[in-house]
């Protein structure tokens, strides 16, 4: 297999503000020999994220995807999500690219009794660093087995790369990724694993080999690892991420026989603000970064919990939506959603528009479907043109298949002028299904 002379062009670039959908089987990576440095693991996440975005573009263009497919991105773009302090990182990243190709890793999911999924499997099959127009580009491909898992993506964990960028130890990164797997689990508990399992999973170096016997030596005892590496990793995750974790040990006598972590969303500790709120409201509030005092004010002024839950869930979905820019003012966004939702819920109950939040009586209340379409159109139009385009290309293919592709539509595509009309309609549908699934028009106020 040869590396192409030019990197594969792409209109997408990775962003530190977007979520990586990491296959669960990629969460626990145990080097068999040598070392997987913290920076290399961050870089690998960034490359996976870039790969997923490029796969979407390739599929939209109906191009071939196989294990020989190469992906590429500017080195500066890949390293943007590696560290919160970007100074002097590119030179360090270069040193790790070849190591990622050579390093053999045991891969497994963090679930109970999960076996090693792939044993001694390399992270990349090919990687090269090329200079093009004064900028460094990275070009890479994956081993066939790993590539199939990346394409499959049925079971994955959302990893916030803005959190990863702020973590400063390998143990913190590995522990955060495992705990992120369970943050939506009703129990909020990771799987129970042996102490030795956790030492392996949270250590970026392979066990040392006994020179006399050639057998891997035992790692540090759990007690020593817990004292030296775990406190800093736990405290860092609790400080910079959206979750808080707590160590739970099971003992037989004095011996620790199993270890797991309690994972909870952060909550603002303001007794006055939370006294009239349900546990569901508190949980959603912990995900939203909206002050509890503001939520309490809405509830005290007659806002229903049903509508408040809907608004907070809508804010969470919008915040976590792939490819969308950061919401500049979450509080203002929530108020807008609550305004529309409150009017619709009260219209259903009273068969007339409500004026409690100032909705003019003479205006008809929008249906859920109308409001949802308007929200998604607004989201889509807020994207950069280069991110909109793959969805527009998918829409063009749909129109062509329906026999509705006209010279006027083709001209709009060529001129990148698709802000209205049939082309926008089809592109928004393509975007909505890709982002939210086929049920994107379902009324969530009736499903919770």
N, C-alpha and C positions, 0 to 999 in steps of 0.2 A: 504494500500500500504506500502510495506516495502522497506527500502533502502538496496541495495545489500551490502554484506560484503566487496567486493573488488570493487574499482572504475572501470568503464568500460574502458578498455585500448584503447588508441588512438595513432596513430603515429603523429597526428597534435598537435601543441600547438599554442595558440594565439600569435600574434606579434603586438607590438605597431605601427609598420610601415605599417600595412595593414588597409584597409578601412572596416568599419562596414557598412553593408547594413541594416539599421534600418527601419522596417516597419513604414510608415507614421502615422499609428494609435498608435504608441508607442512614438511619439515625445513629446506630451504634457501629463505629468503625474502629477496629482493633488492629493496629499494625502488627505484622508477623515478624518483621525485622526492621531495624532502623527507627526512624522517628517521623511522626506526622506533626509538624509544628502548628501552633495555634494559627499563624497567619496563613498557612497552606490550607487549613480546614476552612477558614473564612473565604479564601480565594476559590476553593472548590464549590462552596455554596453559591458564590457570585457567578461562576461559570454555569452551574446547573440552572440558575435563574435565567441567564442569558440564553441558554439552550432552549428552555421552555418557550420563551418568547419567539425565538427564531423558528421553532417547530410550528407554532401557530401560523407564522407568515408563510412557511413552506407549504403547509396544508392548504392554506387559502389560495395559493397559486397552483394547487394540484400537481406539485412537483414530487419527485421520488424521495422517499425517506427510507434509509436502511442503515445498517451498522457501519457502512463506509462513509456516511455523511459527515462532513466537516462543518464545524461551527466556528465563528470568529467574532471578536469584539476588540475594540481598542483597549489597550492595557490600562489606560487612565480610567476608562469607564468601569472595568472590572474591579479595579482597586478602590473605586469610590465608596463601595459598600464594605470594604475590608476594615476600615478604622475610622473612628470619628475624627481623629487628628490625622489628616492626610499627608503631613510632611514626611518626606524621606521614606515613603512606603514602596514606590515603584521599583527601586533597585532591589529591595528585599523580596518583592513578589517575583522578580525575574529568577532569583536563586531557587525558588521552590517549584517552578513549572516542571523542570526535568525530573525532580524528585517525585512528583505526582505520577509520572508515567512509570517510574521504576518501582515505587513502593507497592508492596503486596499487603492486602488488608482482608481481615475477616469481617463480613458484613452480617448484621442481624437486626431484627426489630426488637424494641424494648419490652415486648409483651411477655407475659409469664410463659415459661417453658418454650420460648421461641428458639429453634435451633439456629445454627449458623446457616444463613441463606446461601452465601457464596464464600467459599474458603480460598484464601490466598489469591484473591482477585484484584488485579490492578485497577487503579482509579481512572486512568486514561489509557487508551491504546496508542495514541499519537498526540504530540503537542509540539508546536513550533512558535518561535517568536520572530516576527517579520517587521521590517521597517518600511512604511509606505507613506509617502507625502510628509515626511518628517515626523510621523507618529508611529509608535510601536503598536502592532496588532498581534493578538494571540489567536492561533488557529489550533483546534483540537478535535479529537473524536474519541468515542467510548468503546470499550469491549462490547461485543454483541449482546451478551447477557445483561449487562447494565443498561445498554441502550433500550432493550425491550422493556425493562422496568420503567425507564423514564417515559417511554411512549404510553405505557399502560395506565399509570396514574390513577388506579381505582382507590387505593388506600394511601393517604398522604397526611402529613402534618404541616400546618402553616407556620412558617418561621419568619418572624419579623426581623428583617436585616438591619433595621435601625438599632435594634437591641444588640444583635450580634456585633455590630460595629463598635459598641461601647464596652463589650466584655474584654477583659485583658488577660485571661488565662484559658488554657485548653480545657481545664476541668469545668470552668464556668460555661463555656460554649457547649460542651458535650452534655452537661447537666441541664442547661436551659432547653436544648433541643428535645431531650427525653421528656422533661416535665411539660413542655408545650404540647406534647402528644396527648397528655391527660387533662389539660386545663378545661376541656368541655365535658369531661367524664362526670356523670352525676356524683360519683363517690369522691372525686377530686384526688384520687390516690394513684400513684404509679404502681406497676406490678411489683410484687415482692421478689427480690433477687438475693442471691447469696452475697455476702460482703466482698468475696473475691470477684464476683461478676461486676460489681460497681467499681472496684479498683481498676479492672481491665477497661471498662467502658469510659471511664473518666481520665484515663492516662493516655497521652499521645505517643508514648514510646513502647517499643516491644520489650518483653522480658529479656533480661540478659541471659546469655548462653554460658553454661558451665564449660570452661575450656577443657576439662578432663573428660567429662561424660558426653558433652554435646547436647545436653538436655536443658531446656529453658529453666532458669532459676525462679524461685518463688518471688513474687512482687512484695512490696512493702505490706506489712500487716494492715488490716483495716483500721485498727486503733491508731496507728501512726498516720495513715492517710487522712483519717477523719480529723486529726489534730492539726495537720500541716496544710492540706490542700482544700479541704471541704469548707471551712468557715469563710474564707475569702470568696470562694465561688458562690456560696449561698448568699452572702451579704451583698455581693455585686448584683446578682440576679434580682434580689428583693429591692435593690435601690433603683435600678435602671429599667426594669421590665414592667409589664402589666400584671405580673403574677408575684405571689409570695410563696416560698416553699419552706417546708419544715421537715426535718429529719425524723423518721420513725424507725426504731430498732426493735426487733424481736429477739429476746434472749432466752436461752436455756441455761439456768444457773447464771454464771457470769459471762458465758460465751454468747456473742452475737451470732445468731443463726440466719437472720434475714434482715434486709434493709429495704425500705421504701420511703417515698416522700409524699407529704400532703401538699397539694397544689391548690391555691385559692387565688381568685382575682383580688386585686387591691381594692380596699374600701376606705373611704375618707372617714376618719373617726370624729364625727361631730354629732354628739348625742341629741342636741336640740333639733338638728336638721333631720335626723333619721327616725324620730320616735313614732311617726305616723305612717311609716312606709313598710310595705310587705317585703319579704325576703327576695321575691322576684325583682322588685324595683331596685333593691339594694345591689343585687348581682349585676343587673344591666347597667346601673349607674357606675359600678366599678370598672366597666369596660369602656365607658364613654368619655371620661375626663370632664364631664359636666359637673359643676359644684352641686353638692347635695342641697345646699341652701336654695339654689334656684329651683331644683326639682320639688323641694318641700313647698316653696312659694306657689308653684303651679297647683300642687295638690290642695294646699290650704285655701286657694282661691276657687276651688270647685272643679279643677281638672280631674277627670276620672283616671283611675289606675290603668284601665284597659287602654285608653288612648295614650297615656304616658309610656306604658310598656311598648306599644306599637312605635311611638316616636323614637324611643331609645334603641329599639331593634333596627329601625330604619337607619338611624345614624350609624350604628355599628356596621350594617351592611354596606352603607355608602363609604365609610372610612376604610373598610377592608376590601373594597372592590378593586380588582386588578386594573392597572394602567390609568387610574384616575388621579388627578392632582390632589394635593392635600387640601382639606377644607380649611379655608382661612379663618372662619368664625363658626365653631361647632354650636355655640349657643344660639346664634341666629338661624343656623340650619335647622336645629331642633324646633325652634319656635315656629318656623314655616311649616314643618311637617305636622306639628301638633295642631296648627290652625286648620289645615286641610282635613286632617284625620278627625278632629273633633267635630267639624261641621258634618262630615259624612256619617259618623256614628250617631249623632243626634238626629240627623235626617232620617236614618233608618228607624230610630226609636219613636220619633214624633211625627214622621211623615211631613216635616216641614224644616226649612233651614233654621239653624240656631243662630242667635245673634249674641250669645254670651261672650264670644271672643271677637265681637265686632264685625261679623260677616254681614254684609249688606243684604237685607231681606229680598231685595228685588233681583239679586243674582242667583241663578240656579246653582245648586250644589253639584260639583263635579262627581262623577262616578269614580269608584276605585280605579277602574281600567283607564279612564281618561287621565286621572292624576298620575298613575304609575307610568303611563306612556310619556307624559310631559316630563316627569322626573328623569327618566332614562334618556330621553332626547337631550335634556339639558346636560346630563352627565357626558353623553357622547360628544356633543358639540364643544364641551370644555376640554376635550382631549386635543393634543397636538395633531396636526394634519398627518404626520408620519405614522402616528399610532392609529388614527382613524382609517387610514388607507387599506390595510388588510381586510377590514370588515367591509369596506366599500367594494373591494375586489370580489369578496365573497358574494356581496349583493349583486354585482354585475353578472357573476356566474349563475345566480338564481334567476335573474331576469332573462338571461340568454336561454336557459333551460325552458322557461315559460314562453319563449318567443316574444318577449316584451322589450328586448334590448333595441332601442332606437338610435339613429345617428345623433339625436339631441342628447340622449343619455351618455353615449360614448364621448361626446364633446365635453359634457360636464365632468366626466372622469379625467379626460386629458387636461382640462383647465383646473382640476381640483376644486370644482364649484358644486358641491353636493349638499349645501346647507338647507335645501328644501326639496319638496317634490318626491316622486316615487323612489328615486335613488336613495335619498335620506331615509325614507320609510323602511326600505328593505335592509339598508345598512344597520339601522337601529335594531331591527329584529335579529339580525345576525349577531350583533354585539351583545344584545340582551341575553340571548340563548347561550352564547359562549361564556358570559360573565355570571349569570344567575341561574341558568338551567332552563328547561322547557316550561317550567311553571312560573316564569318570571311575572306573569300577569295575575297570579293568584292573590286574592285579598288576604293578607296576613292577619288582619284584624279579626278574621273569623276562624283562624287556625290555632290560636293560642288560648 
